[in-house]
Amino acid sequence: MAILPPIKALGTEFLVEIWDEVPHATLETVHTHLEFLLSEFEHTYSRFKPDSYISILNNQKFIDNPPPDLVRVLQMGISYFDRTDGIHNLMVGETIIAHGYDADYSFTPKGSVFEIPNPHEVLRISDERISLSHGLIDIGGYGKGVAIDLLATRLRSEFGLRYFLINGGGDMYGTSNYGTPITIFLEHPTDPQTYLGTTTIMHEGFAASSIHKRSWTADGIKYHHIIDTKPAGKPSTCSDASFIIASDAVTADVFATVTLLATAEKMSAFALTNSLKVAQFTLPTTFIHNPQFSVQSL
């Protein structure tokens, strides 16, 4: 097994483990290739980069002759809005900035409450032009999953690799270790030295989400990056952590957030229609999961 040097991108570190037997020189080439892909992805889609396509669209409100990948990623965001009954919304940019999670990481709430727009009403996408009538786009709720799936595709198509795990700050995609499922440790949301148990993935994506990972307090009010789109403008009240296994990393990424916000009945329906393995943890000790999510105690 080889572990490539960590790659810093998208506000986290990406670690890639490879079980294929490949020469050291090939591993160096793989690392350079993935590093370039992640840098390019960040400079294309991050709202924190002033020259990214997302920043240009948010500020200029249109992009003519957009690159096909930008069209695809934004259409994907609208698709997940539909698949989650509007719970996942790429139009949360204004609200999350108003809560203090801005490009300067000020963590100082601005005091404004925004109605989060319906992307079908404000975002028009075609091969010729993308236009945004109002509001701000933020693909942070699914962008890391998109990037991980992109890396997995390249590892297969460019280098013929079959056995690997990509870990982007806890969001993952893994194939297998020569046919053996890959073990994933389920981290406690408030005690990083403690694990709730383990699960396994095999040709699947995995994502975890928690209201405690990115949180801050201002004027006695605790804020976090999970935005409840119904009703708009309020930090959500939800469980403490979620864990999702799905067919790809982006689906796991999306529904890890949705699991924190959806009712139990709605999440059961989402799990069924999207073939999800779902687990949820609420402090101090409540851990529940559907039958498809296999958990082993430590």
Phi, psi and omega in degrees: 000143176236139174246118181288154176302144182298146179243121179275123179193154176054036176075015180208188175246137176256126176243135181236122175254134182234127179260345175301147176273107182226152180296155180301321180297323178294320178299321178295321178294318178300313181299314179299318181296314181293322178300317178294316180301315181292320177298316179296319180297314181297318181286348177269321194242350184284131175287350178275350178262116186297339181255012177287161177298324179295316179294319178298315180295318179296324184271315185273335178076007173199155172221122177271146180049055183293151176295146183304324181294324177295316176302314183296316183293320179290321176297325177298318179300318177293322179299318179288332172301316180291317184291340181250017181055037176083000180291320175267120186221118180288358181265026182275005188306311182298318184291316182291328174291320179298332178279354177108358180269074187251183183295335179269000184051045182288331183052034176245107181303141182271348177087358181266145176244127184246143169280118183287121187291156169281121183299332178296335183268336187244344186244122178244126187234127171213172178293338182270324184203142167247129179229146181231113185288320174196169183090176182231135179272141173217113181266017181300336181286349179214356184297321181295322177297320177300315181297318180297317178296325176297315179298318180298318178299317181291322178300323179284308191284322185273329188236358177065025181281145183240335188235104184200164174225129175251125182236109178253081179063033179104343171267134193219162162220131180223147176267274175192170172258085183052048177090354177264131179303152182266129181278133179241131177270134182265107187282138174295137187291336182242353179229092184296350178269000183241142177241144181279344182151195178229159171221182179226153173231154177208109186056049185216160172262152179224141175213147174236147177219151181205146177284353185263345185288318178233090182223156179205158182241133177220129181053038176079002180252132179271128178245156172210173189278355178275112184258122177279114183280354178221103356283157183287154169088000180243140169301140186284155170252116189207182177290176190270335180200152176223154179221129183230137169242129183219180183290337179214169185289323184291321177295319177298318180301312181297309188282344171297322175287315182300323180300329178287342188247332186280154172292162180300321181294316180293321181293326176297320178293318178299318181299320181291312185286338182247009179052055184259145167258124193233135171223151185215138182235135176232130179299144006271333189217007186279116180232117181234153179203157177280165185300335182285338181272108182273127181237133175246133178285152178272000000 
